[in-house]
Amino acid sequence: MTEYTAIEAASVLEMALERREKKDRLVQIHCSHGESWEIVYSFDGAGGFAHYRILCEEKPVLKSISAFFPAAYLYENEISELFGLCVEGMSLDFKGKLYAPRTKAPFDRGQKSEEKEGGDV
C-alpha cells in the first residue's frame, strides 16, 4: 500500500529542499481533479519512495520546484497547461505551448471549455 505524507501547497518548496538535501531524485508530479484537487510529488532515494500529497477543495497555487529538481519544469508545465493551475517560478515556462491543447485547461472539470486557436490536442 502506498503511503502519502500530507502537505499544504505553501510548504512545497520546503519539502523539495529537504528531498534535494537527501540527494533524492524526482520520480513524478501527478495532478488530478475529481471532487477535490490532488497533487502528488514522488521521490526516490536511499530510504525508498516518498510521496507527498496536497489535497484541497480550491484550485491551489503552487511554487515551482525546478530550482531544486530541474526536470520538474516538464511536469509543472503539463499541470499548468492541462489543469489550469498556477505554478509560480518555473525555470522554463512554455506558456501553454507544451501540448497546445484545443481547449484551455482540458482536464479542469470546473473550467468551461474554451476553444483555442491552433491547438492540436
N, C-alpha and C positions, 0 to 999 in steps of 0.2 A: 504494500500500500504506500502510495506517495504521501509524504508529509510536507506540509506547507508552513512557512513562518509568515504570519500575518504582519503586514507593514502598511503604513499610510503613504500616500503619494508624496507627501512632504519629506519623507525620510529615504527616498530612493538614492540620492547622492551619498548619504552616509553609509547605506548598505553596500553600494557599489565600491566605495573606497575600502571598506572592510574586506570585501571579497578580493579586491586588487592587492591589498597588502598581504593576503594569504596566498597570492600568486595563483588564484583560481582562474579558470577560463570561462568566458560566457558561452553557454550552450545555446540558449534561445531566449527570446522575449515573446510571449504569447498574449494575445488580446482576444477577448470575446465579449459580446454584448447580448445577453439574454434578458432576464428580469433585472439584472444589475450589470455593472461593468466589472470585468475581471481582467487583470493584467498580471502575468506570472513571469518572473525573471528566474532563469535556471542557470546554475553554475556547477562546474565540476572541478574538484581539487583533491588534495591528499585525503580528505575525510569523506570523499564520495560526493554524490549530488546534493545540492542545496537548492530549494525552491522557495521563492518569496512571492507572496500573493497580495495584491491590492484588490479589495472588493469595495465597491461604492455604488450608491444609487445614482448620483450625479456624475456627469462626464468629468473625469479628472483632468487636471493639467499636470503633465509630467516634466521632469527635468531630464535632459539627455545625460546618459552615462557614457557617451562616446569619448569623453576625455580620459576615462579610465579603461574602457574597452572599445578601441577604435572601430571594430566591426559592428558595433551596436547601431551605427547610423543607418544600416540597411533595415533592421527591424523597426527602428524608430520612424523612418520614412514610410514604411509599409503601414504601421499603426496610424500615423498621421493621415496618410492618403486614403486608406480603405475604411477607417473607422471615424475619421474626422477629429481625432484627439489632438490637442495642442502639446507638442513636445518642444520645450524651450532649450535652446543652446546646442542644437545638433551640429556636429563638426562639418557635416555636408548635408545640406537641405535641398532635396530635389524639387521642392515647392509643387508637389502634386504631379510630377512628371516621371516618377519611377515606373508606375504601371499605366499611367494616363487613362484611368477608367472613364467610361462614358458618362457615368453619374458621379456626382460629388459624394464622397464617403459612402460607397455602396453597402458596407457592412454595418452601418449605424442604423439600427432599427428605429430610432427616434427621429431620424433625418428624413425630410421629404426628398424624394428622388428628383434631382435636377440634372437634365442633360447637359453635358459639357461638349463644347466643340472640339473635334479632332481626337477624341478618345478611342482606344481600340478595345478595351475590356468591357 
